Amino acid sequence: MRKLNLALIVLVVLALASSSVLAQEVTDGGESRQLKIAAWMFAAGAASDDASTCWALNRYRDHIWEANPLIKGLDQQPVLLTTVSVAADVAGAWAWTHFVGRKHRRIAIVGFYAMAGVRTWLAIKNTRNIRSAARMPTLPPPGTFVLRVP
């Protein structure tokens, strides 16, 4: 539980640090407001995915593992995995806003909504995996023998 609280604190701190991405002021007749809303939608989807991943890896290590090849090696350290994922989200949102959002606002808005949808879908998938893992019996450690007596 302590690791989960630490992960949530890290999520909040990184979300506040990313507020500079969402606070860019541009006078363009409302498109900057739409870009901010789209960025917040992405942040909400990413936070739900990261939180559900951390929860699943903390609770059901025997049944659930990370499938992303970039962070797959961090399965046994859910807090570090979540921290890396959130840092990548913040960096990606900043880069997307900085390089695409300045000149092509509508493309940036669509991109943020698309990524919000993907991350929300991943959070829903995580939740379904958690439900199915909760119904499974706990596996014994590797190398142990289990005798079942009828």
CYANA upper distance limits for C-alpha pairs under 8 A (distance plus 0.5 A):
  1 MET  CA      5 ASN  CA      6.83
  2 ARG  CA      6 LEU  CA      6.73
  3 LYS  CA      7 ALA  CA      6.63
  3 LYS  CA     79 VAL  CA      6.91
  4 LEU  CA      8 LEU  CA      6.75
  4 LEU  CA     54 CYS  CA      7.70
  4 LEU  CA     55 TRP  CA      7.52
  4 LEU  CA     58 ASN  CA      8.14
  4 LEU  CA     79 VAL  CA      7.71
  5 ASN  CA      9 ILE  CA      6.71
  6 LEU  CA     10 VAL  CA      6.68
  6 LEU  CA     79 VAL  CA      7.79
  7 ALA  CA     11 LEU  CA      6.67
  7 ALA  CA     51 ALA  CA      8.46
  7 ALA  CA     54 CYS  CA      8.11
  7 ALA  CA     79 VAL  CA      5.81
  7 ALA  CA     82 THR  CA      7.31
  7 ALA  CA     83 THR  CA      7.69
  8 LEU  CA     12 VAL  CA      6.76
  8 LEU  CA     51 ALA  CA      7.95
  9 ILE  CA     13 VAL  CA      6.68
 10 VAL  CA     14 LEU  CA      6.57
 10 VAL  CA     83 THR  CA      7.20
 11 LEU  CA     15 ALA  CA      6.49
 11 LEU  CA     47 ALA  CA      7.86
 11 LEU  CA     83 THR  CA      7.84
 11 LEU  CA     86 VAL  CA      7.27
 12 VAL  CA     16 LEU  CA      6.67
 13 VAL  CA     17 ALA  CA      6.65
 14 LEU  CA     18 SER  CA      6.61
 14 LEU  CA     86 VAL  CA      7.53
 14 LEU  CA     87 ALA  CA      7.65
 14 LEU  CA     90 VAL  CA      7.91
 15 ALA  CA     19 SER  CA      7.08
 15 ALA  CA     43 ALA  CA      8.39
 15 ALA  CA     90 VAL  CA      8.15
 18 SER  CA     22 LEU  CA      7.64
 18 SER  CA     90 VAL  CA      6.39
 18 SER  CA     94 TRP  CA      8.17
 19 SER  CA     23 ALA  CA      6.49
 20 SER  CA     24 GLN  CA      7.13
 21 VAL  CA     93 ALA  CA      7.61
 21 VAL  CA     94 TRP  CA      5.91
 21 VAL  CA     97 THR  CA      7.44
 22 LEU  CA     36 LYS  CA      5.93
 22 LEU  CA     39 ALA  CA      7.27
 22 LEU  CA     40 TRP  CA      8.11
 23 ALA  CA     36 LYS  CA      8.12
 24 GLN  CA     32 SER  CA      8.47
 25 GLU  CA     32 SER  CA      7.60
 26 VAL  CA     32 SER  CA      6.55
 27 THR  CA     32 SER  CA      7.79
 28 ASP  CA     32 SER  CA      7.07
 30 GLY  CA     34 GLN  CA      6.97
 31 GLU  CA     35 LEU  CA      6.61
 31 GLU  CA    105 ARG  CA      7.33
 31 GLU  CA    106 ARG  CA      8.18
 32 SER  CA     36 LYS  CA      6.71
 32 SER  CA    105 ARG  CA      8.05
 33 ARG  CA     37 ILE  CA      6.77
 34 GLN  CA     38 ALA  CA      6.64
 34 GLN  CA    109 ILE  CA      7.49
 35 LEU  CA     39 ALA  CA      6.56
 35 LEU  CA    101 GLY  CA      8.30
 35 LEU  CA    105 ARG  CA      7.46
 35 LEU  CA    106 ARG  CA      8.47
 35 LEU  CA    108 ALA  CA      7.60
 35 LEU  CA    109 ILE  CA      5.70
 36 LYS  CA     40 TRP  CA      6.64
 37 ILE  CA     41 MET  CA      6.71
 38 ALA  CA     42 PHE  CA      6.80
 38 ALA  CA    109 ILE  CA      6.20
 38 ALA  CA    110 VAL  CA      8.34
 38 ALA  CA    112 PHE  CA      5.94
 38 ALA  CA    113 TYR  CA      6.16
 39 ALA  CA     43 ALA  CA      6.65
 39 ALA  CA     93 ALA  CA      7.91
 39 ALA  CA    109 ILE  CA      8.12
 39 ALA  CA    112 PHE  CA      6.24
 39 ALA  CA    113 TYR  CA      8.21
 40 TRP  CA     44 ALA  CA      6.61
 41 MET  CA     45 GLY  CA      6.75
 41 MET  CA    112 PHE  CA      7.92
 41 MET  CA    113 TYR  CA      7.28
 41 MET  CA    116 ALA  CA      6.30
 42 PHE  CA     46 ALA  CA      6.51
 42 PHE  CA    112 PHE  CA      6.14
 42 PHE  CA    113 TYR  CA      6.89
 42 PHE  CA    115 MET  CA      6.61
 42 PHE  CA    116 ALA  CA      4.54
 42 PHE  CA    117 GLY  CA      8.30
 42 PHE  CA    119 ARG  CA      8.10
 43 ALA  CA     47 ALA  CA      6.45
 43 ALA  CA    116 ALA  CA      7.84
 44 ALA  CA     48 SER  CA      6.69
 44 ALA  CA    116 ALA  CA      7.93
 45 GLY  CA     49 ASP  CA      6.71
 45 GLY  CA    116 ALA  CA      5.51
 45 GLY  CA    117 GLY  CA      7.59
 45 GLY  CA    118 VAL  CA      8.39
 45 GLY  CA    119 ARG  CA      5.49
 45 GLY  CA    120 THR  CA      5.22
 45 GLY  CA    123 ALA  CA      8.05
 46 ALA  CA     50 ASP  CA      6.54
 46 ALA  CA     86 VAL  CA      8.28
 46 ALA  CA     89 ASP  CA      7.75
 46 ALA  CA    116 ALA  CA      7.42
 46 ALA  CA    119 ARG  CA      5.84
 46 ALA  CA    120 THR  CA      7.64
 47 ALA  CA     51 ALA  CA      6.44
 47 ALA  CA     86 VAL  CA      8.26
 48 SER  CA     52 SER  CA      6.52
 48 SER  CA    119 ARG  CA      8.20
 48 SER  CA    120 THR  CA      7.44
 48 SER  CA    123 ALA  CA      6.30
 49 ASP  CA     53 THR  CA      6.54
 49 ASP  CA    119 ARG  CA      6.33
 49 ASP  CA    120 THR  CA      6.99
 49 ASP  CA    122 LEU  CA      6.42
 49 ASP  CA    123 ALA  CA      4.67
 49 ASP  CA    124 ILE  CA      8.46
 49 ASP  CA    126 ASN  CA      7.96
 50 ASP  CA     54 CYS  CA      6.64
 50 ASP  CA     82 THR  CA      6.38
 50 ASP  CA     85 SER  CA      7.56
 50 ASP  CA     86 VAL  CA      7.72
 50 ASP  CA    123 ALA  CA      8.22
 51 ALA  CA     55 TRP  CA      6.61
 51 ALA  CA     82 THR  CA      8.12
 52 SER  CA     56 ALA  CA      6.52
 52 SER  CA    123 ALA  CA      6.57
 52 SER  CA    126 ASN  CA      6.56
 52 SER  CA    127 THR  CA      7.22
 53 THR  CA     57 LEU  CA      6.62
 53 THR  CA     78 PRO  CA      8.43
 53 THR  CA     82 THR  CA      8.13
 53 THR  CA    123 ALA  CA      8.07
 53 THR  CA    126 ASN  CA      6.88
 54 CYS  CA     58 ASN  CA      6.56
 54 CYS  CA     78 PRO  CA      5.83
 54 CYS  CA     79 VAL  CA      7.18
 54 CYS  CA     81 LEU  CA      8.26
 54 CYS  CA     82 THR  CA      6.72
 55 TRP  CA     59 ARG  CA      6.60
 56 ALA  CA     60 TYR  CA      6.05
 56 ALA  CA     61 ARG  CA      7.85
 56 ALA  CA     64 ILE  CA      7.25
 56 ALA  CA    126 ASN  CA      7.74
 56 ALA  CA    130 ILE  CA      6.47
 57 LEU  CA     61 ARG  CA      5.69
 57 LEU  CA     64 ILE  CA      6.88
 57 LEU  CA     65 TRP  CA      7.15
 57 LEU  CA     75 ASP  CA      7.49
 57 LEU  CA     76 GLN  CA      8.22
 57 LEU  CA     78 PRO  CA      6.44
 58 ASN  CA     78 PRO  CA      6.90
 60 TYR  CA     64 ILE  CA      6.33
 60 TYR  CA    130 ILE  CA      7.95
 60 TYR  CA    133 ALA  CA      7.12
 60 TYR  CA    134 ALA  CA      8.10
 61 ARG  CA     65 TRP  CA      7.21
 61 ARG  CA     76 GLN  CA      8.28
 62 ASP  CA    138 THR  CA      7.54
 62 ASP  CA    139 LEU  CA      6.90
 63 HIS  CA    133 ALA  CA      6.44
 64 ILE  CA    129 ASN  CA      7.85
 64 ILE  CA    130 ILE  CA      8.36
 64 ILE  CA    133 ALA  CA      7.81
 65 TRP  CA     72 LYS  CA      8.35
 65 TRP  CA     75 ASP  CA      6.69
 66 GLU  CA     71 ILE  CA      7.91
 66 GLU  CA     72 LYS  CA      5.81
 66 GLU  CA     75 ASP  CA      6.59
 67 ALA  CA     72 LYS  CA      6.57
 68 ASN  CA     72 LYS  CA      6.00
 69 PRO  CA     73 GLY  CA      8.35
 71 ILE  CA     75 ASP  CA      8.29
 71 ILE  CA     81 LEU  CA      7.19
 74 LEU  CA     78 PRO  CA      7.27
 74 LEU  CA     80 LEU  CA      7.49
 74 LEU  CA     81 LEU  CA      5.94
 75 ASP  CA     81 LEU  CA      7.57
 77 GLN  CA     81 LEU  CA      6.70
 78 PRO  CA     82 THR  CA      6.53
 79 VAL  CA     83 THR  CA      6.61
 80 LEU  CA     84 VAL  CA      6.63
 81 LEU  CA     85 SER  CA      6.64
 82 THR  CA     86 VAL  CA      6.57
 83 THR  CA     87 ALA  CA      6.59
 84 VAL  CA     88 ALA  CA      6.65
 85 SER  CA     89 ASP  CA      6.72
 86 VAL  CA     90 VAL  CA      6.68
 87 ALA  CA     91 ALA  CA      6.61
 88 ALA  CA     92 GLY  CA      6.38
 89 ASP  CA     93 ALA  CA      6.50
 90 VAL  CA     94 TRP  CA      6.62
 91 ALA  CA     95 ALA  CA      6.58
 92 GLY  CA     96 TRP  CA      6.45
 93 ALA  CA     97 THR  CA      6.54
 94 TRP  CA     98 HIS  CA      6.37
 95 ALA  CA     99 PHE  CA      6.27
 95 ALA  CA    100 VAL  CA      8.22
 96 TRP  CA    100 VAL  CA      5.82
 96 TRP  CA    101 GLY  CA      6.83
 96 TRP  CA    108 ALA  CA      7.41
 97 THR  CA    101 GLY  CA      4.80
 97 THR  CA    102 ARG  CA      7.19
 97 THR  CA    108 ALA  CA      7.33
 98 HIS  CA    102 ARG  CA      6.52
 99 PHE  CA    103 LYS  CA      8.10
100 VAL  CA    104 HIS  CA      6.08
100 VAL  CA    105 ARG  CA      7.55
100 VAL  CA    107 ILE  CA      7.94
100 VAL  CA    108 ALA  CA      6.39
101 GLY  CA    105 ARG  CA      5.14
101 GLY  CA    106 ARG  CA      8.30
101 GLY  CA    107 ILE  CA      7.97
101 GLY  CA    108 ALA  CA      5.54
101 GLY  CA    109 ILE  CA      8.26
104 HIS  CA    108 ALA  CA      6.80
105 ARG  CA    109 ILE  CA      6.61
106 ARG  CA    110 VAL  CA      6.72
107 ILE  CA    111 GLY  CA      6.55
108 ALA  CA    112 PHE  CA      6.67
109 ILE  CA    113 TYR  CA      6.83
110 VAL  CA    114 ALA  CA      6.57
111 GLY  CA    115 MET  CA      6.66
112 PHE  CA    116 ALA  CA      6.53
113 TYR  CA    117 GLY  CA      6.72
114 ALA  CA    118 VAL  CA      6.86
115 MET  CA    119 ARG  CA      6.57
116 ALA  CA    120 THR  CA      6.51
117 GLY  CA    121 TRP  CA      6.58
118 VAL  CA    122 LEU  CA      6.77
119 ARG  CA    123 ALA  CA      6.74
120 THR  CA    124 ILE  CA      6.77
121 TRP  CA    125 LYS  CA      6.64
122 LEU  CA    126 ASN  CA      6.58
123 ALA  CA    127 THR  CA      6.70
124 ILE  CA    128 ARG  CA      6.80
125 LYS  CA    129 ASN  CA      6.70
126 ASN  CA    130 ILE  CA      6.61
127 THR  CA    131 ARG  CA      6.79
128 ARG  CA    132 SER  CA      6.83
129 ASN  CA    133 ALA  CA      6.49
130 ILE  CA    134 ALA  CA      6.54
131 ARG  CA    135 ARG  CA      7.26
132 SER  CA    136 MET  CA      7.27
140 PRO  CA    144 THR  CA      7.15
140 PRO  CA    146 VAL  CA      8.26
